[in-house]
Amino acid sequence: MTSEKLSTITIYLLLFTLGLKAGSDNKIMSSLDTLGLTALGISLFALTGSVLAVWGIYKYVFKEIK
């Protein structure tokens, strides 16, 4: 078995056990809607910031080339 395959299997096993632990925790399961909204908000802000940063850098770089 290659080390890459072993690493992949280990990661899957860790994710599976993490899912079991999170799924069996009543506190996490009862606040899943709040956690989901928080995750959505963070994702949208990160996406917006990334797009604006790339747009600004693109305009700056190609302004210098012209």
PDBQT receptor file of N, H, CA, C and O in Angstrom, charges set to zero:
ATOM      1  N   MET A   1       0.850  -1.170   0.000  1.00  0.00    +0.000 N 
ATOM      2  CA  MET A   1       0.000   0.000   0.000  1.00  0.00    +0.000 C 
ATOM      3  C   MET A   1       0.900   1.239   0.000  1.00  0.00    +0.000 C 
ATOM      4  O   MET A   1       1.826   1.349   0.803  1.00  0.00    +0.000 OA
ATOM      5  N   THR A   2       0.612   2.154  -0.903  1.00  0.00    +0.000 N 
ATOM      6  H   THR A   2      -0.141   2.064  -1.555  1.00  0.00    +0.000 HD
ATOM      7  CA  THR A   2       1.429   3.359  -0.995  1.00  0.00    +0.000 C 
ATOM      8  C   THR A   2       1.087   4.320   0.141  1.00  0.00    +0.000 C 
ATOM      9  O   THR A   2       0.027   4.234   0.760  1.00  0.00    +0.000 OA
ATOM     10  N   SER A   3       2.008   5.225   0.390  1.00  0.00    +0.000 N 
ATOM     11  H   SER A   3       2.870   5.295  -0.113  1.00  0.00    +0.000 HD
ATOM     12  CA  SER A   3       1.777   6.180   1.473  1.00  0.00    +0.000 C 
ATOM     13  C   SER A   3       0.631   7.134   1.130  1.00  0.00    +0.000 C 
ATOM     14  O   SER A   3      -0.072   7.608   2.023  1.00  0.00    +0.000 OA
ATOM     15  N   GLU A   4       0.444   7.417  -0.161  1.00  0.00    +0.000 N 
ATOM     16  H   GLU A   4       1.015   7.032  -0.887  1.00  0.00    +0.000 HD
ATOM     17  CA  GLU A   4      -0.663   8.290  -0.581  1.00  0.00    +0.000 C 
ATOM     18  C   GLU A   4      -2.006   7.635  -0.281  1.00  0.00    +0.000 C 
ATOM     19  O   GLU A   4      -2.925   8.286   0.217  1.00  0.00    +0.000 OA
ATOM     20  N   LYS A   5      -2.114   6.348  -0.584  1.00  0.00    +0.000 N 
ATOM     21  H   LYS A   5      -1.367   5.819  -0.988  1.00  0.00    +0.000 HD
ATOM     22  CA  LYS A   5      -3.353   5.619  -0.323  1.00  0.00    +0.000 C 
ATOM     23  C   LYS A   5      -3.604   5.508   1.177  1.00  0.00    +0.000 C 
ATOM     24  O   LYS A   5      -4.743   5.629   1.627  1.00  0.00    +0.000 OA
ATOM     25  N   LEU A   6      -2.555   5.282   1.942  1.00  0.00    +0.000 N 
ATOM     26  H   LEU A   6      -1.630   5.184   1.575  1.00  0.00    +0.000 HD
ATOM     27  CA  LEU A   6      -2.682   5.198   3.389  1.00  0.00    +0.000 C 
ATOM     28  C   LEU A   6      -3.126   6.543   3.972  1.00  0.00    +0.000 C 
ATOM     29  O   LEU A   6      -3.962   6.587   4.874  1.00  0.00    +0.000 OA
ATOM     30  N   SER A   7      -2.571   7.623   3.461  1.00  0.00    +0.000 N 
ATOM     31  H   SER A   7      -1.892   7.587   2.728  1.00  0.00    +0.000 HD
ATOM     32  CA  SER A   7      -2.978   8.960   3.916  1.00  0.00    +0.000 C 
ATOM     33  C   SER A   7      -4.444   9.216   3.607  1.00  0.00    +0.000 C 
ATOM     34  O   SER A   7      -5.167   9.759   4.441  1.00  0.00    +0.000 OA
ATOM     35  N   THR A   8      -4.885   8.836   2.427  1.00  0.00    +0.000 N 
ATOM     36  H   THR A   8      -4.297   8.395   1.748  1.00  0.00    +0.000 HD
ATOM     37  CA  THR A   8      -6.278   9.031   2.040  1.00  0.00    +0.000 C 
ATOM     38  C   THR A   8      -7.213   8.239   2.938  1.00  0.00    +0.000 C 
ATOM     39  O   THR A   8      -8.233   8.761   3.387  1.00  0.00    +0.000 OA
ATOM     40  N   ILE A   9      -6.877   6.991   3.200  1.00  0.00    +0.000 N 
ATOM     41  H   ILE A   9      -6.048   6.567   2.835  1.00  0.00    +0.000 HD
ATOM     42  CA  ILE A   9      -7.704   6.151   4.070  1.00  0.00    +0.000 C 
ATOM     43  C   ILE A   9      -7.750   6.738   5.483  1.00  0.00    +0.000 C 
ATOM     44  O   ILE A   9      -8.806   6.761   6.115  1.00  0.00    +0.000 OA
ATOM     45  N   THR A  10      -6.607   7.211   5.972  1.00  0.00    +0.000 N 
ATOM     46  H   THR A  10      -5.749   7.193   5.459  1.00  0.00    +0.000 HD
ATOM     47  CA  THR A  10      -6.552   7.803   7.311  1.00  0.00    +0.000 C 
ATOM     48  C   THR A  10      -7.421   9.055   7.395  1.00  0.00    +0.000 C 
ATOM     49  O   THR A  10      -8.128   9.250   8.384  1.00  0.00    +0.000 OA
ATOM     50  N   ILE A  11      -7.377   9.898   6.377  1.00  0.00    +0.000 N 
ATOM     51  H   ILE A  11      -6.803   9.740   5.574  1.00  0.00    +0.000 HD
ATOM     52  CA  ILE A  11      -8.202  11.108   6.366  1.00  0.00    +0.000 C 
ATOM     53  C   ILE A  11      -9.680  10.742   6.353  1.00  0.00    +0.000 C 
ATOM     54  O   ILE A  11     -10.467  11.339   7.088  1.00  0.00    +0.000 OA
ATOM     55  N   TYR A  12     -10.070   9.779   5.536  1.00  0.00    +0.000 N 
ATOM     56  H   TYR A  12      -9.431   9.294   4.939  1.00  0.00    +0.000 HD
ATOM     57  CA  TYR A  12     -11.475   9.335   5.513  1.00  0.00    +0.000 C 
ATOM     58  C   TYR A  12     -11.909   8.795   6.877  1.00  0.00    +0.000 C 
ATOM     59  O   TYR A  12     -13.019   9.068   7.333  1.00  0.00    +0.000 OA
ATOM     60  N   LEU A  13     -11.037   8.037   7.515  1.00  0.00    +0.000 N 
ATOM     61  H   LEU A  13     -10.135   7.816   7.144  1.00  0.00    +0.000 HD
ATOM     62  CA  LEU A  13     -11.361   7.484   8.829  1.00  0.00    +0.000 C 
ATOM     63  C   LEU A  13     -11.524   8.594   9.866  1.00  0.00    +0.000 C 
ATOM     64  O   LEU A  13     -12.443   8.556  10.684  1.00  0.00    +0.000 OA
ATOM     65  N   LEU A  14     -10.635   9.576   9.830  1.00  0.00    +0.000 N 
ATOM     66  H   LEU A  14      -9.888   9.607   9.166  1.00  0.00    +0.000 HD
ATOM     67  CA  LEU A  14     -10.746  10.708  10.756  1.00  0.00    +0.000 C 
ATOM     68  C   LEU A  14     -12.025  11.507  10.513  1.00  0.00    +0.000 C 
ATOM     69  O   LEU A  14     -12.699  11.898  11.466  1.00  0.00    +0.000 OA
ATOM     70  N   LEU A  15     -12.361  11.750   9.256  1.00  0.00    +0.000 N 
ATOM     71  H   LEU A  15     -11.813  11.433   8.482  1.00  0.00    +0.000 HD
ATOM     72  CA  LEU A  15     -13.591  12.474   8.942  1.00  0.00    +0.000 C 
ATOM     73  C   LEU A  15     -14.828  11.695   9.378  1.00  0.00    +0.000 C 
ATOM     74  O   LEU A  15     -15.800  12.276   9.860  1.00  0.00    +0.000 OA
ATOM     75  N   PHE A  16     -14.782  10.386   9.204  1.00  0.00    +0.000 N 
ATOM     76  H   PHE A  16     -13.993   9.914   8.812  1.00  0.00    +0.000 HD
ATOM     77  CA  PHE A  16     -15.905   9.547   9.617  1.00  0.00    +0.000 C 
ATOM     78  C   PHE A  16     -16.104   9.606  11.125  1.00  0.00    +0.000 C 
ATOM     79  O   PHE A  16     -17.230   9.761  11.599  1.00  0.00    +0.000 OA
ATOM     80  N   THR A  17     -15.009   9.483  11.884  1.00  0.00    +0.000 N 
ATOM     81  H   THR A  17     -14.095   9.357  11.498  1.00  0.00    +0.000 HD
ATOM     82  CA  THR A  17     -15.135   9.528  13.341  1.00  0.00    +0.000 C 
ATOM     83  C   THR A  17     -15.537  10.920  13.816  1.00  0.00    +0.000 C 
ATOM     84  O   THR A  17     -16.275  11.045  14.794  1.00  0.00    +0.000 OA
ATOM     85  N   LEU A  18     -15.072  11.953  13.150  1.00  0.00    +0.000 N 
ATOM     86  H   LEU A  18     -14.473  11.852  12.356  1.00  0.00    +0.000 HD
ATOM     87  CA  LEU A  18     -15.499  13.312  13.480  1.00  0.00    +0.000 C 
ATOM     88  C   LEU A  18     -16.991  13.481  13.238  1.00  0.00    +0.000 C 
ATOM     89  O   LEU A  18     -17.686  14.099  14.045  1.00  0.00    +0.000 OA
ATOM     90  N   GLY A  19     -17.485  12.940  12.138  1.00  0.00    +0.000 N 
ATOM     91  H   GLY A  19     -16.921  12.438  11.483  1.00  0.00    +0.000 HD
ATOM     92  CA  GLY A  19     -18.916  12.991  11.841  1.00  0.00    +0.000 C 
ATOM     93  C   GLY A  19     -19.737  12.231  12.863  1.00  0.00    +0.000 C 
ATOM     94  O   GLY A  19     -20.811  12.686  13.258  1.00  0.00    +0.000 OA
ATOM     95  N   LEU A  20     -19.247  11.080  13.297  1.00  0.00    +0.000 N 
ATOM     96  H   LEU A  20     -18.375  10.711  12.977  1.00  0.00    +0.000 HD
ATOM     97  CA  LEU A  20     -19.953  10.316  14.337  1.00  0.00    +0.000 C 
ATOM     98  C   LEU A  20     -20.023  11.105  15.644  1.00  0.00    +0.000 C 
ATOM     99  O   LEU A  20     -21.068  11.165  16.291  1.00  0.00    +0.000 OA
ATOM    100  N   LYS A  21     -18.910  11.701  16.015  1.00  0.00    +0.000 N 
ATOM    101  H   LYS A  21     -18.061  11.653  15.489  1.00  0.00    +0.000 HD
ATOM    102  CA  LYS A  21     -18.871  12.461  17.265  1.00  0.00    +0.000 C 
ATOM    103  C   LYS A  21     -19.779  13.684  17.183  1.00  0.00    +0.000 C 
ATOM    104  O   LYS A  21     -20.521  13.963  18.125  1.00  0.00    +0.000 OA
ATOM    105  N   ALA A  22     -19.734  14.412  16.081  1.00  0.00    +0.000 N 
ATOM    106  H   ALA A  22     -19.131  14.186  15.316  1.00  0.00    +0.000 HD
ATOM    107  CA  ALA A  22     -20.580  15.600  15.931  1.00  0.00    +0.000 C 
ATOM    108  C   ALA A  22     -22.054  15.205  15.854  1.00  0.00    +0.000 C 
ATOM    109  O   ALA A  22     -22.910  15.892  16.411  1.00  0.00    +0.000 OA
ATOM    110  N   GLY A  23     -22.348  14.117  15.173  1.00  0.00    +0.000 N 
ATOM    111  H   GLY A  23     -21.652  13.559  14.720  1.00  0.00    +0.000 HD
ATOM    112  CA  GLY A  23     -23.730  13.668  15.046  1.00  0.00    +0.000 C 
ATOM    113  C   GLY A  23     -24.335  13.173  16.339  1.00  0.00    +0.000 C 
ATOM    114  O   GLY A  23     -25.551  13.224  16.522  1.00  0.00    +0.000 OA
ATOM    115  N   SER A  24     -23.501  12.701  17.227  1.00  0.00    +0.000 N 
ATOM    116  H   SER A  24     -22.513  12.660  17.078  1.00  0.00    +0.000 HD
ATOM    117  CA  SER A  24     -24.030  12.199  18.497  1.00  0.00    +0.000 C 
ATOM    118  C   SER A  24     -24.078  13.276  19.574  1.00  0.00    +0.000 C 
ATOM    119  O   SER A  24     -24.590  13.029  20.666  1.00  0.00    +0.000 OA
ATOM    120  N   ASP A  25     -23.559  14.456  19.287  1.00  0.00    +0.000 N 
ATOM    121  H   ASP A  25     -23.144  14.656  18.400  1.00  0.00    +0.000 HD
ATOM    122  CA  ASP A  25     -23.566  15.562  20.260  1.00  0.00    +0.000 C 
ATOM    123  C   ASP A  25     -24.866  16.354  20.113  1.00  0.00    +0.000 C 
ATOM    124  O   ASP A  25     -25.083  17.022  19.102  1.00  0.00    +0.000 OA
ATOM    125  N   ASN A  26     -25.721  16.276  21.121  1.00  0.00    +0.000 N 
ATOM    126  H   ASN A  26     -25.545  15.734  21.943  1.00  0.00    +0.000 HD
ATOM    127  CA  ASN A  26     -27.033  16.951  21.060  1.00  0.00    +0.000 C 
ATOM    128  C   ASN A  26     -26.913  18.467  20.964  1.00  0.00    +0.000 C 
ATOM    129  O   ASN A  26     -27.733  19.115  20.313  1.00  0.00    +0.000 OA
ATOM    130  N   LYS A  27     -25.902  19.032  21.607  1.00  0.00    +0.000 N 
ATOM    131  H   LYS A  27     -25.237  18.505  22.136  1.00  0.00    +0.000 HD
ATOM    132  CA  LYS A  27     -25.725  20.481  21.561  1.00  0.00    +0.000 C 
ATOM    133  C   LYS A  27     -25.429  20.950  20.132  1.00  0.00    +0.000 C 
ATOM    134  O   LYS A  27     -25.974  21.957  19.679  1.00  0.00    +0.000 OA
ATOM    135  N   ILE A  28     -24.579  20.230  19.440  1.00  0.00    +0.000 N 
ATOM    136  H   ILE A  28     -24.136  19.412  19.808  1.00  0.00    +0.000 HD
ATOM    137  CA  ILE A  28     -24.255  20.576  18.049  1.00  0.00    +0.000 C 
ATOM    138  C   ILE A  28     -25.473  20.385  17.157  1.00  0.00    +0.000 C 
ATOM    139  O   ILE A  28     -25.780  21.239  16.325  1.00  0.00    +0.000 OA
ATOM    140  N   MET A  29     -26.158  19.277  17.329  1.00  0.00    +0.000 N 
ATOM    141  H   MET A  29     -25.908  18.584  18.005  1.00  0.00    +0.000 HD
ATOM    142  CA  MET A  29     -27.309  18.992  16.470  1.00  0.00    +0.000 C 
ATOM    143  C   MET A  29     -28.450  19.990  16.695  1.00  0.00    +0.000 C 
ATOM    144  O   MET A  29     -29.165  20.323  15.750  1.00  0.00    +0.000 OA
ATOM    145  N   SER A  30     -28.631  20.467  17.921  1.00  0.00    +0.000 N 
ATOM    146  H   SER A  30     -28.050  20.196  18.689  1.00  0.00    +0.000 HD
ATOM    147  CA  SER A  30     -29.716  21.406  18.190  1.00  0.00    +0.000 C 
ATOM    148  C   SER A  30     -29.401  22.814  17.679  1.00  0.00    +0.000 C 
ATOM    149  O   SER A  30     -30.315  23.601  17.435  1.00  0.00    +0.000 OA
ATOM    150  N   SER A  31     -28.123  23.134  17.518  1.00  0.00    +0.000 N 
ATOM    151  H   SER A  31     -27.380  22.495  17.717  1.00  0.00    +0.000 HD
ATOM    152  CA  SER A  31     -27.764  24.467  17.018  1.00  0.00    +0.000 C 
ATOM    153  C   SER A  31     -27.261  24.423  15.578  1.00  0.00    +0.000 C 
ATOM    154  O   SER A  31     -26.534  25.317  15.145  1.00  0.00    +0.000 OA
ATOM    155  N   LEU A  32     -27.639  23.401  14.847  1.00  0.00    +0.000 N 
ATOM    156  H   LEU A  32     -28.229  22.674  15.199  1.00  0.00    +0.000 HD
ATOM    157  CA  LEU A  32     -27.175  23.230  13.477  1.00  0.00    +0.000 C 
ATOM    158  C   LEU A  32     -27.639  24.357  12.563  1.00  0.00    +0.000 C 
ATOM    159  O   LEU A  32     -26.888  24.774  11.681  1.00  0.00    +0.000 OA
ATOM    160  N   ASP A  33     -28.863  24.864  12.753  1.00  0.00    +0.000 N 
ATOM    161  H   ASP A  33     -29.473  24.525  13.470  1.00  0.00    +0.000 HD
ATOM    162  CA  ASP A  33     -29.347  25.956  11.913  1.00  0.00    +0.000 C 
ATOM    163  C   ASP A  33     -28.522  27.224  12.120  1.00  0.00    +0.000 C 
ATOM    164  O   ASP A  33     -28.202  27.921  11.157  1.00  0.00    +0.000 OA
ATOM    165  N   THR A  34     -28.180  27.522  13.368  1.00  0.00    +0.000 N 
ATOM    166  H   THR A  34     -28.440  26.956  14.150  1.00  0.00    +0.000 HD
ATOM    167  CA  THR A  34     -27.351  28.699  13.653  1.00  0.00    +0.000 C 
ATOM    168  C   THR A  34     -25.952  28.522  13.092  1.00  0.00    +0.000 C 
ATOM    169  O   THR A  34     -25.387  29.451  12.515  1.00  0.00    +0.000 OA
ATOM    170  N   LEU A  35     -25.397  27.341  13.259  1.00  0.00    +0.000 N 
ATOM    171  H   LEU A  35     -25.856  26.586  13.727  1.00  0.00    +0.000 HD
ATOM    172  CA  LEU A  35     -24.064  27.072  12.722  1.00  0.00    +0.000 C 
ATOM    173  C   LEU A  35     -24.053  27.179  11.199  1.00  0.00    +0.000 C 
ATOM    174  O   LEU A  35     -23.097  27.681  10.609  1.00  0.00    +0.000 OA
ATOM    175  N   GLY A  36     -25.113  26.706  10.579  1.00  0.00    +0.000 N 
ATOM    176  H   GLY A  36     -25.889  26.298  11.058  1.00  0.00    +0.000 HD
ATOM    177  CA  GLY A  36     -25.206  26.780   9.124  1.00  0.00    +0.000 C 
ATOM    178  C   GLY A  36     -25.282  28.208   8.625  1.00  0.00    +0.000 C 
ATOM    179  O   GLY A  36     -24.645  28.559   7.632  1.00  0.00    +0.000 OA
ATOM    180  N   LEU A  37     -26.062  29.037   9.313  1.00  0.00    +0.000 N 
ATOM    181  H   LEU A  37     -26.580  28.751  10.120  1.00  0.00    +0.000 HD
ATOM    182  CA  LEU A  37     -26.163  30.444   8.913  1.00  0.00    +0.000 C 
ATOM    183  C   LEU A  37     -24.839  31.172   9.122  1.00  0.00    +0.000 C 
ATOM    184  O   LEU A  37     -24.447  32.005   8.305  1.00  0.00    +0.000 OA
ATOM    185  N   THR A  38     -24.161  30.859  10.203  1.00  0.00    +0.000 N 
ATOM    186  H   THR A  38     -24.480  30.183  10.867  1.00  0.00    +0.000 HD
ATOM    187  CA  THR A  38     -22.845  31.462  10.444  1.00  0.00    +0.000 C 
ATOM    188  C   THR A  38     -21.857  31.053   9.358  1.00  0.00    +0.000 C 
ATOM    189  O   THR A  38     -21.111  31.883   8.840  1.00  0.00    +0.000 OA
ATOM    190  N   ALA A  39     -21.859  29.781   9.022  1.00  0.00    +0.000 N 
ATOM    191  H   ALA A  39     -22.465  29.106   9.442  1.00  0.00    +0.000 HD
ATOM    192  CA  ALA A  39     -20.966  29.289   7.969  1.00  0.00    +0.000 C 
ATOM    193  C   ALA A  39     -21.291  29.929   6.627  1.00  0.00    +0.000 C 
ATOM    194  O   ALA A  39     -20.386  30.258   5.861  1.00  0.00    +0.000 OA
ATOM    195  N   LEU A  40     -22.572  30.107   6.340  1.00  0.00    +0.000 N 
ATOM    196  H   LEU A  40     -23.307  29.840   6.963  1.00  0.00    +0.000 HD
ATOM    197  CA  LEU A  40     -22.978  30.752   5.094  1.00  0.00    +0.000 C 
ATOM    198  C   LEU A  40     -22.496  32.195   5.057  1.00  0.00    +0.000 C 
ATOM    199  O   LEU A  40     -21.985  32.656   4.036  1.00  0.00    +0.000 OA
ATOM    200  N   GLY A  41     -22.656  32.907   6.164  1.00  0.00    +0.000 N 
ATOM    201  H   GLY A  41     -23.071  32.533   6.994  1.00  0.00    +0.000 HD
ATOM    202  CA  GLY A  41     -22.206  34.299   6.232  1.00  0.00    +0.000 C 
ATOM    203  C   GLY A  41     -20.709  34.426   6.047  1.00  0.00    +0.000 C 
ATOM    204  O   GLY A  41     -20.244  35.280   5.292  1.00  0.00    +0.000 OA
ATOM    205  N   ILE A  42     -19.956  33.586   6.728  1.00  0.00    +0.000 N 
ATOM    206  H   ILE A  42     -20.334  32.893   7.341  1.00  0.00    +0.000 HD
ATOM    207  CA  ILE A  42     -18.497  33.626   6.595  1.00  0.00    +0.000 C 
ATOM    208  C   ILE A  42     -18.079  33.317   5.160  1.00  0.00    +0.000 C 
ATOM    209  O   ILE A  42     -17.178  33.958   4.618  1.00  0.00    +0.000 OA
ATOM    210  N   SER A  43     -18.736  32.330   4.546  1.00  0.00    +0.000 N 
ATOM    211  H   SER A  43     -19.467  31.809   4.986  1.00  0.00    +0.000 HD
ATOM    212  CA  SER A  43     -18.407  31.953   3.168  1.00  0.00    +0.000 C 
ATOM    213  C   SER A  43     -18.694  33.092   2.202  1.00  0.00    +0.000 C 
ATOM    214  O   SER A  43     -17.895  33.376   1.311  1.00  0.00    +0.000 OA
ATOM    215  N   LEU A  44     -19.834  33.742   2.381  1.00  0.00    +0.000 N 
ATOM    216  H   LEU A  44     -20.484  33.512   3.106  1.00  0.00    +0.000 HD
ATOM    217  CA  LEU A  44     -20.190  34.852   1.476  1.00  0.00    +0.000 C 
ATOM    218  C   LEU A  44     -19.230  36.026   1.626  1.00  0.00    +0.000 C 
ATOM    219  O   LEU A  44     -18.820  36.623   0.630  1.00  0.00    +0.000 OA
ATOM    220  N   PHE A  45     -18.867  36.363   2.864  1.00  0.00    +0.000 N 
ATOM    221  H   PHE A  45     -19.200  35.879   3.673  1.00  0.00    +0.000 HD
ATOM    222  CA  PHE A  45     -17.906  37.449   3.063  1.00  0.00    +0.000 C 
ATOM    223  C   PHE A  45     -16.529  37.088   2.497  1.00  0.00    +0.000 C 
ATOM    224  O   PHE A  45     -15.861  37.938   1.909  1.00  0.00    +0.000 OA
ATOM    225  N   ALA A  46     -16.109  35.850   2.669  1.00  0.00    +0.000 N 
ATOM    226  H   ALA A  46     -16.652  35.159   3.147  1.00  0.00    +0.000 HD
ATOM    227  CA  ALA A  46     -14.812  35.419   2.136  1.00  0.00    +0.000 C 
ATOM    228  C   ALA A  46     -14.819  35.450   0.610  1.00  0.00    +0.000 C 
ATOM    229  O   ALA A  46     -13.847  35.884  -0.009  1.00  0.00    +0.000 OA
ATOM    230  N   LEU A  47     -15.902  34.994   0.010  1.00  0.00    +0.000 N 
ATOM    231  H   LEU A  47     -16.691  34.641   0.512  1.00  0.00    +0.000 HD
ATOM    232  CA  LEU A  47     -16.022  35.005  -1.446  1.00  0.00    +0.000 C 
ATOM    233  C   LEU A  47     -16.019  36.432  -1.977  1.00  0.00    +0.000 C 
ATOM    234  O   LEU A  47     -15.319  36.743  -2.940  1.00  0.00    +0.000 OA
ATOM    235  N   THR A  48     -16.804  37.295  -1.344  1.00  0.00    +0.000 N 
ATOM    236  H   THR A  48     -17.372  37.042  -0.562  1.00  0.00    +0.000 HD
ATOM    237  CA  THR A  48     -16.872  38.692  -1.779  1.00  0.00    +0.000 C 
ATOM    238  C   THR A  48     -15.508  39.363  -1.643  1.00  0.00    +0.000 C 
ATOM    239  O   THR A  48     -15.080  40.075  -2.551  1.00  0.00    +0.000 OA
ATOM    240  N   GLY A  49     -14.828  39.147  -0.532  1.00  0.00    +0.000 N 
ATOM    241  H   GLY A  49     -15.176  38.569   0.206  1.00  0.00    +0.000 HD
ATOM    242  CA  GLY A  49     -13.502  39.726  -0.340  1.00  0.00    +0.000 C 
ATOM    243  C   GLY A  49     -12.499  39.222  -1.356  1.00  0.00    +0.000 C 
ATOM    244  O   GLY A  49     -11.671  39.990  -1.847  1.00  0.00    +0.000 OA
ATOM    245  N   SER A  50     -12.564  37.945  -1.674  1.00  0.00    +0.000 N 
ATOM    246  H   SER A  50     -13.237  37.322  -1.276  1.00  0.00    +0.000 HD
ATOM    247  CA  SER A  50     -11.644  37.376  -2.664  1.00  0.00    +0.000 C 
ATOM    248  C   SER A  50     -11.889  37.956  -4.042  1.00  0.00    +0.000 C 
ATOM    249  O   SER A  50     -10.945  38.301  -4.753  1.00  0.00    +0.000 OA
ATOM    250  N   VAL A  51     -13.161  38.065  -4.424  1.00  0.00    +0.000 N 
ATOM    251  H   VAL A  51     -13.927  37.784  -3.846  1.00  0.00    +0.000 HD
ATOM    252  CA  VAL A  51     -13.495  38.620  -5.742  1.00  0.00    +0.000 C 
ATOM    253  C   VAL A  51     -13.041  40.074  -5.833  1.00  0.00    +0.000 C 
ATOM    254  O   VAL A  51     -12.461  40.480  -6.840  1.00  0.00    +0.000 OA
ATOM    255  N   LEU A  52     -13.299  40.854  -4.796  1.00  0.00    +0.000 N 
ATOM    256  H   LEU A  52     -13.770  40.524  -3.978  1.00  0.00    +0.000 HD
ATOM    257  CA  LEU A  52     -12.883  42.261  -4.811  1.00  0.00    +0.000 C 
ATOM    258  C   LEU A  52     -11.366  42.405  -4.843  1.00  0.00    +0.000 C 
ATOM    259  O   LEU A  52     -10.840  43.286  -5.524  1.00  0.00    +0.000 OA
ATOM    260  N   ALA A  53     -10.664  41.552  -4.115  1.00  0.00    +0.000 N 
ATOM    261  H   ALA A  53     -11.091  40.836  -3.562  1.00  0.00    +0.000 HD
ATOM    262  CA  ALA A  53      -9.203  41.605  -4.124  1.00  0.00    +0.000 C 
ATOM    263  C   ALA A  53      -8.644  41.258  -5.494  1.00  0.00    +0.000 C 
ATOM    264  O   ALA A  53      -7.748  41.942  -5.989  1.00  0.00    +0.000 OA
ATOM    265  N   VAL A  54      -9.161  40.209  -6.109  1.00  0.00    +0.000 N 
ATOM    266  H   VAL A  54      -9.889  39.653  -5.707  1.00  0.00    +0.000 HD
ATOM    267  CA  VAL A  54      -8.693  39.820  -7.445  1.00  0.00    +0.000 C 
ATOM    268  C   VAL A  54      -9.024  40.906  -8.461  1.00  0.00    +0.000 C 
ATOM    269  O   VAL A  54      -8.205  41.216  -9.327  1.00  0.00    +0.000 OA
ATOM    270  N   TRP A  55     -10.204  41.480  -8.363  1.00  0.00    +0.000 N 
ATOM    271  H   TRP A  55     -10.869  41.229  -7.660  1.00  0.00    +0.000 HD
ATOM    272  CA  TRP A  55     -10.604  42.548  -9.278  1.00  0.00    +0.000 C 
ATOM    273  C   TRP A  55      -9.661  43.745  -9.147  1.00  0.00    +0.000 C 
ATOM    274  O   TRP A  55      -9.206  44.295 -10.150  1.00  0.00    +0.000 OA
ATOM    275  N   GLY A  56      -9.370  44.143  -7.908  1.00  0.00    +0.000 N 
ATOM    276  H   GLY A  56      -9.739  43.696  -7.093  1.00  0.00    +0.000 HD
ATOM    277  CA  GLY A  56      -8.476  45.277  -7.689  1.00  0.00    +0.000 C 
ATOM    278  C   GLY A  56      -7.071  45.010  -8.178  1.00  0.00    +0.000 C 
ATOM    279  O   GLY A  56      -6.465  45.867  -8.820  1.00  0.00    +0.000 OA
ATOM    280  N   ILE A  57      -6.547  43.835  -7.886  1.00  0.00    +0.000 N 
ATOM    281  H   ILE A  57      -7.040  43.139  -7.364  1.00  0.00    +0.000 HD
ATOM    282  CA  ILE A  57      -5.206  43.478  -8.337  1.00  0.00    +0.000 C 
ATOM    283  C   ILE A  57      -5.157  43.394  -9.857  1.00  0.00    +0.000 C 
ATOM    284  O   ILE A  57      -4.192  43.845 -10.474  1.00  0.00    +0.000 OA
ATOM    285  N   TYR A  58      -6.189  42.823 -10.461  1.00  0.00    +0.000 N 
ATOM    286  H   TYR A  58      -6.973  42.457  -9.960  1.00  0.00    +0.000 HD
ATOM    287  CA  TYR A  58      -6.256  42.703 -11.916  1.00  0.00    +0.000 C 
ATOM    288  C   TYR A  58      -6.225  44.086 -12.573  1.00  0.00    +0.000 C 
ATOM    289  O   TYR A  58      -5.486  44.317 -13.530  1.00  0.00    +0.000 OA
ATOM    290  N   LYS A  59      -7.037  44.992 -12.043  1.00  0.00    +0.000 N 
ATOM    291  H   LYS A  59      -7.637  44.804 -11.265  1.00  0.00    +0.000 HD
ATOM    292  CA  LYS A  59      -7.070  46.349 -12.609  1.00  0.00    +0.000 C 
ATOM    293  C   LYS A  59      -5.717  47.037 -12.436  1.00  0.00    +0.000 C 
ATOM    294  O   LYS A  59      -5.259  47.735 -13.340  1.00  0.00    +0.000 OA
ATOM    295  N   TYR A  60      -5.080  46.847 -11.288  1.00  0.00    +0.000 N 
ATOM    296  H   TYR A  60      -5.452  46.280 -10.554  1.00  0.00    +0.000 HD
ATOM    297  CA  TYR A  60      -3.795  47.480 -11.032  1.00  0.00    +0.000 C 
ATOM    298  C   TYR A  60      -2.714  46.904 -11.943  1.00  0.00    +0.000 C 
ATOM    299  O   TYR A  60      -1.932  47.659 -12.522  1.00  0.00    +0.000 OA
ATOM    300  N   VAL A  61      -2.659  45.576 -12.079  1.00  0.00    +0.000 N 
ATOM    301  H   VAL A  61      -3.294  44.963 -11.609  1.00  0.00    +0.000 HD
ATOM    302  CA  VAL A  61      -1.620  44.929 -12.870  1.00  0.00    +0.000 C 
ATOM    303  C   VAL A  61      -1.778  45.269 -14.353  1.00  0.00    +0.000 C 
ATOM    304  O   VAL A  61      -0.799  45.615 -15.016  1.00  0.00    +0.000 OA
ATOM    305  N   PHE A  62      -2.999  45.174 -14.876  1.00  0.00    +0.000 N 
ATOM    306  H   PHE A  62      -3.793  44.893 -14.338  1.00  0.00    +0.000 HD
ATOM    307  CA  PHE A  62      -3.184  45.419 -16.297  1.00  0.00    +0.000 C 
ATOM    308  C   PHE A  62      -3.185  46.893 -16.630  1.00  0.00    +0.000 C 
ATOM    309  O   PHE A  62      -3.006  47.253 -17.794  1.00  0.00    +0.000 OA
ATOM    310  N   LYS A  63      -3.380  47.755 -15.654  1.00  0.00    +0.000 N 
ATOM    311  H   LYS A  63      -3.525  47.462 -14.709  1.00  0.00    +0.000 HD
ATOM    312  CA  LYS A  63      -3.235  49.185 -15.873  1.00  0.00    +0.000 C 
ATOM    313  C   LYS A  63      -1.768  49.522 -16.101  1.00  0.00    +0.000 C 
ATOM    314  O   LYS A  63      -1.433  50.372 -16.925  1.00  0.00    +0.000 OA
ATOM    315  N   GLU A  64      -0.886  48.831 -15.346  1.00  0.00    +0.000 N 
ATOM    316  H   GLU A  64      -1.159  48.140 -14.676  1.00  0.00    +0.000 HD
ATOM    317  CA  GLU A  64       0.552  49.047 -15.462  1.00  0.00    +0.000 C 
ATOM    318  C   GLU A  64       1.093  48.530 -16.793  1.00  0.00    +0.000 C 
ATOM    319  O   GLU A  64       2.062  49.083 -17.313  1.00  0.00    +0.000 OA
ATOM    320  N   ILE A  65       0.491  47.487 -17.354  1.00  0.00    +0.000 N 
ATOM    321  H   ILE A  65      -0.296  47.038 -16.932  1.00  0.00    +0.000 HD
ATOM    322  CA  ILE A  65       0.999  46.891 -18.599  1.00  0.00    +0.000 C 
ATOM    323  C   ILE A  65       0.651  47.755 -19.800  1.00  0.00    +0.000 C 
ATOM    324  O   ILE A  65       1.440  47.839 -20.742  1.00  0.00    +0.000 OA
ATOM    325  N   LYS A  66      -0.502  48.395 -19.790  1.00  0.00    +0.000 N 
ATOM    326  H   LYS A  66      -1.143  48.327 -19.025  1.00  0.00    +0.000 HD
ATOM    327  CA  LYS A  66      -0.931  49.193 -20.959  1.00  0.00    +0.000 C 
ATOM    328  C   LYS A  66      -0.119  50.392 -21.182  1.00  0.00    +0.000 C 
ATOM    329  O   LYS A  66      -0.373  51.143 -22.124  1.00  0.00    +0.000 OA
TER     330      LYS A  66
